[in-house]
Amino acid sequence: MPASPSGASRQDELKRAVAQAALDEITPLLERDTVIGIGTGSTTSLFIDALAPLRDRFLGAVASSEVSAKQLRDHGIEVLELNSVGRIPFYVDGADEIDHELAMIKGGGAALTREKIVAACADRFICIADESKWVPQLGQYPLPIEVIPMARSYVARELVALGASPIYREGVVTDNGNQILDLYDFPIPQPKAMESRINDIVGVVCNGIFAHRGADLLLLGRTNGVERLERRR
């Protein structure tokens, strides 16, 4: 009998399934002037690979990171600057965690600020994730905070006052030239309120809670297929 697939390979299969589901979602809507918002991460990378054969059916993409931009260009997909683009009908990206309200933690790849900007400009945010990312409450995954370098210690002290345990992600510089603090042991029962509270700290560029602009559609890879979940209005 063949060996059963490892946990890692099963997760890869789920990621490929949701990447394909996202492609199926947007393909009927593609037009020659369509610009697609593209996120960052392993699941999004699989989506870019799946998107490549359709490169001639749309204008191009806005990428949330230099890594994604390079992958798009390698596939012959034009990468556009956000400032030169009008409407972005949909943004496709993964999540480090996502809850039943389709609020997320993002930023494990340190691209949270650009991800949040592109998501804010999109009409529809399509999140693609495997079932390991589905949680009852955000906060099991470390929450990334992008900070201005000179403010890192000050911001860390303010975050400790909120009950967090911030750890400097050494050796990481964001595409914006900033640094990352990861918050451990920090449950988030009220994502919208905490997203605003952290952003109010001087020196914070952006935090990885995506609640005010959560996903509109979650394509969740489960062992029995892809579950389709729409955000409640």
DANOR-V121355 format. One record per helix or strand of 3 or more residues. SS is the DSSP state (h for helix, s for strand). FROM is the first residue (numbers start at 0). LEN is the number of residues. If there is no record, write none. Layout:
# DANOR-V121355
<<SS FROM LEN> <SS FROM LEN>>
This chain:
# DANOR-V121355
<<h 6 21> <s 34 4> <h 41 16> <s 59 4> <h 65 9> <h 81 3> <s 87 6> <h 111 10> <s 121 9> <h 130 3> <s 142 5> <h 148 13> <s 164 4> <s 178 6> <h 190 9> <s 203 4> <s 216 6> <s 224 6>>
